[in-house]
Amino acid sequence: MNKFFYELPLDSYYEPKLMKIIHSKKTDWIKYFNFDATLVFPDILTRDPFYNWLFRNHPFKAGILRLPPHTIYNWHKDSNRGVCVNYLINHNSNNDHCFFRDKQEVAHTITELYYTPGTRFLFNNQEEHMVINLDTTRYLLTVEFIEDKNKLTYRQLLDEIKEEYEPIQKG
């Protein structure tokens, strides 16, 4: 069991309105925890069965985070979020990297989250992680729950998702 992230066992996801938001000159980008961010209204996402199920069980806010080229978002744990659902909108597997680490030491092992097109990931915000973005702007859809890190944990939501979405194993 990966304590850092979990690839959700869902059909491939694509929402054209997200691309329109990214490329619109009317999109209002604000500073949000050192990212540029813009709100995505839940009704855009809840047309999808998974996001609909998720919103009914754990109301959320959603947004797109923008990270410019040649940027590192250094090692950290999120202050409020215990868990989120992330979806990389523009997939550039050779140009951006998301790493997790177990220990805060000068030399340590890392685990990389390899985003794949159309795939959503449950993301453990309470484990040390960082993003390195190279030569293109990175756009990530993230779902932030109304419940804070003490009310909704990665493990709790992972168990709920597995119960709802993983096929029953017959022994």
C-alpha positions in Angstrom: 0.0 0.0 0.0 1.4 3.3 -1.1 1.1 5.9 1.8 1.8 8.8 -0.6 -0.7 8.5 -3.4 -3.2 6.2 -5.0 -4.2 5.9 -8.7 -7.9 5.9 -8.7 -9.5 2.9 -10.4 -11.7 4.9 -12.7 -12.3 5.4 -16.4 -10.1 8.0 -18.1 -11.2 11.6 -17.4 -11.3 14.6 -19.6 -13.3 17.8 -19.1 -13.0 20.3 -22.1 -14.2 23.2 -19.9 -11.0 23.0 -17.9 -9.0 23.8 -21.1 -11.3 26.7 -21.8 -10.7 28.0 -18.2 -6.9 27.7 -18.6 -6.8 29.5 -22.0 -9.4 32.2 -21.4 -8.2 35.8 -21.0 -11.1 36.3 -18.6 -9.9 33.7 -16.1 -9.1 35.3 -12.7 -5.9 33.9 -11.3 -5.2 34.6 -7.6 -2.3 33.8 -5.3 -3.1 30.7 -3.2 -0.4 29.1 -1.1 2.3 30.3 -3.6 0.5 29.0 -6.6 -1.6 30.9 -9.1 -5.1 29.5 -8.7 -8.5 29.8 -10.2 -11.8 28.4 -8.9 -13.6 25.6 -10.8 -17.3 25.4 -9.9 -18.3 22.0 -8.6 -21.1 21.7 -11.2 -18.5 21.4 -13.9 -17.0 18.4 -12.2 -20.1 16.7 -10.8 -21.3 15.7 -14.3 -18.7 13.0 -13.9 -19.9 10.0 -11.8 -16.9 9.9 -9.5 -16.8 13.6 -8.7 -20.6 13.5 -8.2 -20.2 10.6 -5.7 -17.3 12.4 -4.0 -19.1 15.7 -3.7 -22.2 14.0 -2.2 -20.0 12.2 0.4 -17.4 14.9 1.1 -18.3 18.4 -0.2 -15.3 20.1 -1.8 -13.9 23.2 -3.5 -12.1 22.7 -6.7 -9.5 24.8 -8.5 -6.8 24.8 -11.1 -3.2 25.4 -9.8 -0.8 27.0 -12.2 2.9 26.7 -11.8 5.2 28.6 -14.2 8.2 27.0 -16.0 11.5 26.6 -14.2 9.8 26.5 -10.7 10.3 24.3 -7.7 7.6 24.1 -5.1 9.9 22.9 -2.3 9.4 20.2 0.3 6.4 20.7 2.5 3.2 19.2 4.1 0.0 21.1 3.5 -1.2 23.1 6.4 -4.9 22.4 6.1 -5.4 19.6 3.7 -5.0 16.0 4.8 -6.0 14.6 1.4 -7.0 15.8 -2.1 -7.8 14.4 -5.5 -5.4 15.7 -8.2 -5.6 15.5 -12.0 -2.8 16.9 -14.2 -4.5 18.8 -17.0 -1.5 19.2 -19.3 0.5 16.1 -19.3 4.3 16.7 -19.8 5.8 13.6 -18.1 9.4 14.6 -18.9 8.9 18.2 -17.8 7.3 18.1 -14.4 7.9 15.9 -11.4 6.1 15.3 -8.1 8.2 13.6 -5.4 7.5 12.3 -1.9 10.0 11.5 0.8 10.0 9.5 4.0 12.6 11.4 6.0 13.8 14.9 6.2 17.5 14.3 5.8 20.3 15.6 3.5 20.2 12.3 1.6 17.0 10.4 1.4 15.0 8.1 -0.9 12.1 9.5 -3.0 9.0 8.2 -4.5 7.8 9.8 -7.7 4.1 10.2 -8.7 4.0 9.7 -12.4 0.9 11.4 -13.6 -0.7 9.7 -16.6 -3.1 11.3 -19.1 -6.7 11.0 -17.9 -5.9 9.6 -14.5 -6.9 11.0 -11.2 -4.9 10.4 -8.0 -5.7 10.5 -4.3 -2.9 12.5 -2.9 -1.7 12.4 0.7 -1.0 16.1 1.6 0.4 15.2 5.0 3.4 13.4 3.6 6.4 15.6 2.6 6.2 16.3 -1.1 7.6 18.7 -3.7 7.0 19.6 -7.4 9.7 20.4 -9.9 8.4 22.0 -13.1 10.8 22.5 -16.0 10.0 24.2 -19.3 6.2 24.5 -19.6 3.5 25.9 -17.5 1.9 23.2 -15.3 -1.9 23.1 -14.8 -3.3 20.8 -12.1 -6.9 20.3 -11.1 -7.1 19.8 -7.4 -10.1 19.0 -5.2 -9.9 20.5 -1.7 -12.4 19.2 0.9 -14.4 21.3 3.2 -13.4 18.9 6.0 -9.9 19.7 7.2 -6.9 17.3 7.7 -8.3 16.3 11.2 -11.7 15.4 9.9 -10.8 13.7 6.6 -7.6 11.8 6.2 -5.9 10.1 3.2 -6.5 6.7 4.7 -10.1 7.3 5.5 -10.9 8.5 2.0 -8.8 5.8 0.4 -10.8 3.1 2.3 -14.1 4.7 1.2 -13.1 4.9 -2.5 -11.8 1.3 -2.4 -15.1 0.1 -0.9 -17.1 2.0 -3.6 -15.0 1.5 -6.7 -12.8 -1.5 -6.5 -14.3 -4.8 -7.7 -15.1 -7.3 -5.0 -12.3 -9.9 -4.7 -13.7 -13.4 -4.7 -11.5 -15.8 -2.7 
